[in-house]
Amino acid sequence: MKKGYMKKIMLFLYCFLVTGFIGIIGVHADYQATVINPSGAKCSLKSGSTGYCYYSDSNLNDYVREVVWLDTGDVVTVLDGHSTVSTNDPSVCSDYYVYTSFYFASKAKTYSGYYCHANLSNGDVSDALKQEFSQAGFPESYWNRLAILKQAHPNWTFKAINTGLDFSDAVNGEIAKANWSLVQKSASNNYAYLATDSASFNYYGDYFIAYDDVNGSNPWYNANYSTVSYYMDPRNFLSDMHIFQFEGLSYDSSISDDALKSSISGIFTNDYLSKFTDDFLTAGKISKVSPVYLASLSKQEVGNGANPGTAINGQYNGMYNFYNIGATGGANPVLNGLIYASANDATTMRPWDTTYKAIVGGAIWQNDKYISAGQDTSYFKKWNVIYNYLISTGKVASPFTNYNHQYMTNIMAPSSEANITYKSYINSGILNSKFVFYIPVYNNMPATTSLPNNGGWPNNYLSSISINGNNITGFDGGNENYNYYLDGNSITLGAKAVSSSASISGLGTFNITSNTTLTIKVTAQNGNVKNYNINVILTGNKIDAPTDIVSTLNNAGIKNGNNYLSGISVGSDIKTIKEKIMQANGNAQVTLKGSNGEIKNSGVISTGDKVSVTVNGHTKEYEVVIYGDISGDGVIDSLDFIRIKKYMLAQITLSDSNYEAADISKDGLVDTLDFIRIKKYMLGNYGSILQ
């Protein structure tokens, strides 16, 4: 699976709907802009207001002062009464005005202004368009936005691509495996977009787990369900600035070379890439891929202003890679891409030891690997949800099933590339050409999707709980239930959180007169809550110790299944597991044996050791699994690293417990993700392996 490596994320501020009466007569709400900037009108600040009105300008590359631009589809409120002079000149405010409101995040302040009524529409969907969109296969929730675009661009055509997938299934498919859908932390999202499951956040070590550019200043992390669903929902991107992620990527010979070169030049303004404009045009013709898309992709991947970026300066043995092909995740994805460029492949003109070969050969690669395989939009290159459609229509006999063979892991890349393309089409004057957009449709789509806003640090784990001054032996922050046998009438609870940003309640001294459950509540900075339950059991004749093996192990805080015991830290002494079980049930009998069957009374617990537990005449034997200890010697070292590597190369097989120990990510497979985690452990990142 290939990855895109975005160096820039563009920030856009959107209009807020203003529906209230503001003291000026003649309010006409529910109007929507159908004029394309920069030919549209400007909006000046309301007279007497303070500060500046900030909004992304029509070139989408800067912020402007004292002027606000509206994009097609922005919802606004129209006011009249300011003038009785009517004009069709959109640069002169006439009889109607639009009241707009904008929130500038870094100023934490909202600014307001007016917009001319010229070229505004109420956004109603005509019966003809309803019929057109319905027959094309678009659900009603798409119609309003498509109608606005159609009014603004009559030459545009929209085609529905029925994925045959439930929307929730598709989102879950895209987040099923770590490093498939990545996002960066920024000031605007404040961790709200990042996933917080065990594969994404290390609650014991208190850090997010990076999957790309892991040693860089702004690594890439797993995105959560809500964020992925927002970027997968096509309805959120049916606007001028974003719709080109659905544009067909094949070469269009109806557009003149001059227009294409103008678009490419617009993309490469003030960028080192501008010197290669002719090469990108040639690459498009040879590969049959849109040269504007190729330029947008290269700008997204390696654009670096006036100086060449690392991927295109020939640093690695004189190699170039203008699309970051093969830039797979890790500590240095750019280097991985340059290593890929150095291989021999006549079809794609590798090695890419000249800029021309890298641009043209990379374009051929794009067509061979993705576009000719049916993933012929930026959207489908990122989100491979088109397999069912291709099979049902006989378009392409694609071997690539849903959710795999995806070019990039950056979930924002399609919309970012679309913005670049939009800007170039405006500058070259071809925005209203005959474009065809292939827009995916899902079954059972929600009414809307939105980005999460519960920012803040997510850790709500405890590192320890103390009862009457003594820490719980073998405490595991992932285990929320503990039993305590009390011989007395009071209990004092103490606790320490892993993260200093978390708050704890439920601590103190409590009088106990009967069996009860005390709850320690831990609230993370982002509001997520975790409850630790202490089941206080009075001793004596009032209650007996656990009467079965599973309850005994659960009370001891030891993870157990049908065959394995886990959750034991590497290097733990055999006495530890015995003490934990005996502390939970004084009547239990425990015997430990090595993988060779000999009894072990001391030493380190290892993968493959056997633990026999007897309670009330019933005995069950378990195998121990220490995640990462694949060789079964009780430590994690180069031997384990070599064994997992050999397994992945099909040079060795692994026994049941050894295979389980190699599945560090606990997803049922031993694959690259497990290899990466053990490699990180070897480099000193001990939190990469969680027991």
QUIVEN-V169769 format. One line per field, one symbol per residue. psi: psi as a letter, one per 20 degrees, with the letter a starting at -180 (. if undefined). burial: # if it has 9 or more other C-alpha atoms within 8 Angstrom, else .. A space follows every 50 residues. Layout:
psi=???
burial=???
This chain:
psi=pqqqnpiqpppppqqppoiqpkjpqlporkqppjqpqjirrrpqqppiqq aqopqprhikjrqqqjpppqqpipprppqrihqjppqioiippciqqppq pppoghilqpqqaqqqipkqqijqoqhghggghghijprhihgghhgghh hhnhiqppppoohjqpghhgghhijhpqjhoqqqprhhhlihiqqjrhih pohhilqqoqiqlhjrhmrprpqrghgghgiiohhikmrgiiiiijppjq poiipqhghghggghhhjpkqhihijghhhgghgggikqohggggggggg gjpkbiqqrhikjkhnkkqqnijkpjmrrbhmhghhhhgghirpohgjkq qmjqhghggghhgggggghggijimkrhghhgnnjiggggghikgpmpio rqjrmphqioiigghghhggggghhghikjhkrnqppopqprqlqrgrqq qqjmrrpiokqqiqpqolipqppkpoiipipqppopnajqqppqqpqgpi iqqprjrappppirprpppopporhjippppppoopopabihqrrqjrgg hggghikppqbhiqpajpqpjqqhhghgggghhhoiiqppppqriiiqpp irappqpiqpppppplippppqqpoophmhikjjroahghghghghghjk hrrprghhghhhmhikjiqoahghggghghghjimiiiop.
burial=.#####......#.####.....#..##.########..######..... ..#####......######.#############...#..#..######## ####......########.##.#.#...##..##.####..######### .#..##.######.###..###.##..########...########..## ####.#.#######....#############.##..############## #.......##########..####..#.###################### ####...########..#########################.....### #####.############.######################......#.. ###.#######.################...#..########......#. .#..#############...##..#.#.#.###..#....#####.###. .###..#....#..#..#########.############......####. ##########...###.#.#.###.#.#.###.##..#.#.###.....# ...############...#.############.###...##.######.. ......########.....#..###.######....###..
